[in-house]
Amino acid sequence: MSTERDFVIEEVRDLDAAWPELVLMLQALNKYHEPLLGLALRSDWTARARLYFERSLFAPELEALVLIAHSAGSAVGFMSAYVSRSEDVFEETFVVVDDAYVSESERSRGVGRALLARVEIWAKQLGIFELGLRVVLANESGVAAWSALGFHPTMQSMRKQLTEASS
């Protein structure tokens, strides 16, 4: 059983080196979300996820951060974040927590809090003082965890299923 102090958080600078660990955590995250969303993963999801990481989180011109938490030599959590700069109707800049996952065995042991604390430090170093994220509403434990970490709802995304028209 681990405690809050027996994990270390590292910034991912080499996607190739970290990809095997990241893909395992992304797979666990996606497996967790599948029943909540009622969606199945595409057969080529790993290639698409890799492309997303390359273009969105590791593109040299973008401001992004990817962290992995390790305990006893194994990855037990990760968090990715990027800077969002909107100049549409409202001018706003904030850091988006893009993805986050903590292994079930490590939850409630401080890993998520420590990952988020590192993202907050990074944001403040960039002169940004607001974080945002999206969470699946059906993920009640996720909503509760993010709320406990100080996040609050500002919008709600909605969907409507359409039925096929009868001929």
C-alpha positions as CSV (number, residue, x, y, z in Angstrom):
1,M,0.0,0.0,0.0
2,S,1.4,3.3,-1.0
3,T,1.3,6.6,0.8
4,E,1.3,10.2,-0.4
5,R,5.1,10.3,-0.3
6,D,6.1,7.2,-2.3
7,F,5.5,8.5,-5.8
8,V,7.4,10.9,-8.0
9,I,6.1,13.1,-10.8
10,E,8.1,13.7,-13.9
11,E,7.5,16.0,-16.8
12,V,7.4,14.1,-20.1
13,R,9.9,15.6,-22.6
14,D,10.4,12.6,-24.8
15,L,7.1,11.3,-26.2
16,D,8.7,8.2,-27.7
17,A,10.2,7.2,-24.4
18,A,7.0,7.8,-22.4
19,W,4.5,6.5,-25.0
20,P,4.3,2.9,-23.7
21,E,3.3,4.1,-20.3
22,L,1.0,6.8,-21.6
23,V,-0.8,4.4,-23.9
24,L,-1.5,2.0,-21.0
25,M,-2.9,4.8,-18.9
26,L,-5.0,6.2,-21.8
27,Q,-6.3,2.7,-22.4
28,A,-7.4,2.5,-18.7
29,L,-8.9,6.0,-18.9
30,N,-10.8,5.1,-22.1
31,K,-12.0,1.7,-20.6
32,Y,-13.3,3.6,-17.6
33,H,-15.2,6.1,-19.7
34,E,-16.7,3.6,-22.3
35,P,-19.7,2.6,-20.2
36,L,-20.2,6.2,-18.9
37,L,-20.3,7.5,-22.5
38,G,-21.9,4.5,-24.2
39,L,-19.2,4.7,-26.9
40,A,-16.7,2.1,-28.1
41,L,-13.1,2.9,-29.0
42,R,-12.1,2.9,-32.6
43,S,-9.8,0.1,-33.6
44,D,-7.1,2.6,-34.5
45,W,-7.5,4.7,-31.3
46,T,-3.8,4.3,-30.3
47,A,-2.6,5.8,-33.6
48,R,-5.1,8.6,-33.3
49,A,-4.1,9.3,-29.7
50,R,-0.4,9.4,-30.6
51,L,-1.2,11.8,-33.4
52,Y,-3.1,14.0,-31.1
53,F,-0.3,14.0,-28.6
54,E,2.2,14.9,-31.3
55,R,0.1,17.7,-32.8
56,S,-1.5,19.1,-29.7
57,L,0.7,18.5,-26.7
58,F,4.2,18.1,-28.2
59,A,4.1,20.6,-31.1
60,P,6.9,23.1,-30.5
61,E,4.8,26.1,-31.1
62,L,2.2,25.1,-28.4
63,E,2.3,25.6,-24.7
64,A,1.6,22.2,-23.1
65,L,2.6,20.0,-20.3
66,V,2.4,16.3,-19.8
67,L,3.2,14.7,-16.4
68,I,3.5,11.1,-15.3
69,A,3.4,9.9,-11.7
70,H,5.5,6.8,-10.9
71,S,5.4,4.6,-7.8
72,A,7.7,1.6,-7.3
73,G,8.9,1.9,-10.9
74,S,5.4,1.9,-12.5
75,A,3.3,4.7,-13.9
76,V,0.3,5.2,-11.6
77,G,-1.1,8.4,-13.1
78,F,-0.8,11.1,-15.6
79,M,-2.1,14.6,-16.5
80,S,-1.8,16.7,-19.6
81,A,-2.6,20.3,-19.9
82,Y,-2.3,23.1,-22.5
83,V,-2.8,26.9,-22.7
84,S,-6.0,28.0,-24.4
85,R,-6.0,31.5,-25.7
86,S,-9.3,32.7,-27.1
87,E,-9.7,36.0,-28.8
88,D,-13.1,35.5,-30.3
89,V,-15.8,37.5,-28.7
90,F,-14.3,37.3,-25.2
91,E,-10.6,37.5,-24.6
92,E,-9.6,34.8,-22.2
93,T,-6.5,32.8,-21.5
94,F,-6.5,29.7,-19.2
95,V,-4.9,26.4,-18.8
96,V,-7.0,23.4,-19.8
97,V,-6.5,20.1,-18.0
98,D,-6.8,18.0,-21.1
99,D,-6.7,14.4,-19.7
100,A,-6.0,13.0,-16.3
101,Y,-5.9,9.5,-14.9
102,V,-4.9,7.9,-11.6
103,S,-4.8,4.1,-11.3
104,E,-7.6,2.8,-9.2
105,S,-5.2,1.4,-6.6
106,E,-3.6,4.8,-6.2
107,R,-6.7,7.0,-5.9
108,S,-7.2,9.0,-2.7
109,R,-3.5,8.9,-2.0
110,G,-2.5,12.3,-3.2
111,V,-1.4,11.5,-6.8
112,G,-4.1,13.5,-8.5
113,R,-3.6,16.4,-6.1
114,A,0.1,16.4,-6.7
115,L,-0.3,16.2,-10.5
116,L,-2.7,19.2,-10.4
117,A,-0.4,21.1,-8.1
118,R,2.4,20.8,-10.7
119,V,0.0,22.0,-13.4
120,E,-1.0,25.0,-11.2
121,I,2.7,25.9,-10.7
122,W,3.3,25.7,-14.4
123,A,0.3,27.9,-15.2
124,K,1.4,30.5,-12.6
125,Q,4.9,30.6,-14.1
126,L,3.2,31.4,-17.4
127,G,1.3,34.2,-15.8
128,I,-2.1,32.3,-16.1
129,F,-4.3,32.1,-13.1
130,E,-7.3,30.1,-14.3
131,L,-7.7,26.4,-15.0
132,G,-10.5,24.7,-16.9
133,L,-11.5,21.1,-17.8
134,R,-14.3,18.9,-19.0
135,V,-15.6,16.0,-17.0
136,V,-18.1,13.4,-18.0
137,L,-21.2,14.1,-15.9
138,A,-22.0,10.4,-15.5
139,N,-18.5,10.1,-13.8
140,E,-19.8,11.0,-10.4
141,S,-16.5,10.2,-8.6
142,G,-14.6,12.3,-11.1
143,V,-17.0,15.2,-10.7
144,A,-16.7,14.9,-6.9
145,A,-12.9,14.7,-7.1
146,W,-12.6,17.8,-9.4
147,S,-15.1,19.7,-7.2
148,A,-13.0,18.8,-4.1
149,L,-10.0,20.2,-5.9
150,G,-11.7,23.6,-6.3
151,F,-13.3,23.3,-9.8
152,H,-16.9,24.4,-10.3
153,P,-19.3,24.1,-13.3
154,T,-19.5,27.0,-15.7
155,M,-21.2,25.3,-18.6
156,Q,-23.0,22.1,-19.5
157,S,-22.6,20.3,-22.7
158,M,-25.7,18.6,-24.0
159,R,-26.6,16.0,-26.7
160,K,-29.7,14.7,-28.2
161,Q,-30.0,11.3,-29.9
162,L,-32.0,11.3,-33.1
163,T,-33.9,8.4,-34.4
164,E,-33.9,7.3,-38.1
165,A,-36.9,8.6,-40.0
166,S,-39.3,6.0,-41.1
167,S,-39.7,5.5,-44.8
